[in-house]
Amino acid sequence: MAHVAGESGASQQGSAAGSLTCPVCALEVPALEINTHLDTCLEKPSGVAAKKRRLSPEEEEGTSDCSHSPGKPLVFGGPNFPMFHKPAVSERVPQQTPSKAPFFSKRTEAKQEVNAISTCETPNPSGNKQKDVNLVEKLNGKPLADKMRPCTLEDYMGQNKVLGEDTMLRKLLQANDIPSFILWGPPGCGKTTLAHIVAKNANKSNTRFVTLSATSASTNDVREVIKQAQNELKLFKRKTILFVDEIHRFNKTQQDTFLPHVECGSITLIGATTENPSFQVNTALLSRCRVIVLEKLSVEAMEAILRRAVQSLGIQVLLENEEAECSSSDTSECQMYIEAKALTTLAHLCDGDARTGLNGLQLSVQSMLAAGPHSQTKGMLINEEHIKEGLQRSHILYDRAGEEHYNCISALHKSMRGSDENASLYWLGRMLEGGEDPLYVARRLVRFASEDIGLADPLALPQAVSTYQACHFIGMPECDVILAQCVIYLARAPKSIAAYSAYNKVKEHLKNYKGPLPPVPLHLRNAPTKLMKNLGYGKGYKYNPMYSEPVNQDYLPPEVKGIKFF
């Protein structure tokens, strides 16, 4: 027999004097008969009570065991009273019955709409045979790069070192045994797409997948997600995967929020970043997450991605010596073509960035649709010139404040040290065309002239200083040739690190000297006042120009006499 406390009944909405509202079927029942009525409602396999409960399949299987066991009290919020539990989308859509067709049909349509939204878009294998949706409608709405995101590992292009056959990460993803990891790679290499694939698999394995962007989320948002994850794990044994895009945008304090929860397994953290995690992510968080390095997409992978997009749009690829023909006199029905060479050119121009390549393809197609066909007998053709015009190489992967900044200046320095003027010019171009400050490069050249050339060519330092001054006077873009001239001069100059090594020995000696440093000998001290002269400052000093022969005089303290640095 289930028992309900009197104060519980007093709190029911809409209760009349001497009657209570049944929490299962919402009917008014005399207060003295509420317990018997509850038992009757809970025992009904169908009818109003069953429809009000809306139990999930798992709860329906366990109802006979725990719904009305003798001696066990009913607990509000548990499986006996699911009205206090917020059902999932699938739980809120009961099976349609003929008697309730208008009511349930709306819910069925809502469920179908949710399923349609969650379904990934896949390319149409029939290509141009699809006539119900034209090319303009296909390009409307979301960008092509977002529409073409693959939903399975089989459709994921590139990154064979990380996700190839028999790799550890691929096996873990296929087994839905996902550890915490951080995806590090350049833009457009597939970091977010891989997270979407993980999300798709998570839905199949009854795992929650939550997405946050560090560019807009706050610490409170993170705490709220973690709180929900803890409740899901505690109540329903359901794991939560948290994907944080641009995780490097979180500061150190915000990143510390994840530490205890990743450690205890409350959440599985997946981060994505374009910055070096060694510099931008807490060391403690790095030790709890594996860093997965994604590389630029190869030209072959880019061509495969572009061909998949072309196929989904119904655009035919023309080989050499093939012509584009229009099969209909109606210009709106003219077939669109693209040269195979144009796809290859686009794959090279996008610099391994799939997003840039797909956006460039979309731009070329849209511009061609706006212009229309040149004649009624020939279809619309996208050639190599259209691709070059729509996507000129105006972007170079370079970050003035990130790791690539230091990588390129290191490569320039080492190329000049190795006397390779061609490599030196290449790295100089990578920096300048990527937007580097020319004065920063000029300052590094001044340092190089003294550190790596030094006494082997004393004119190298004035050359570098003059370069800095010239760059300061005229700036970019005119100072690029000035920097190139200096780089070639320094690369071809003879090299000597004698001065650099000698001074490093001095620093090492001072750093490791035991005891107080010795005082300056009296004969080497300056004596501008009478008191200093009386104290012996400068006494016994021999002024070298006054002697025609070499002067025998000590210039080091007695404690370090005879030491050699150079």
Beta strands, then each sheet from edge to edge (+ up, - down):
strand 1: 19-21
strand 2: 28-30
strand 3: 181-184
strand 4: 208-213
strand 5: 240-245
strand 6: 268-273
strand 7: 290-293
strand 8: 316-318
strand 9: 336-339
strand 10: 380-382
sheet 1: 1+ 2-
sheet 2: 4+ 5+ 6+ 3+ 7+
sheet 3: 8+ 9+ 10+
end
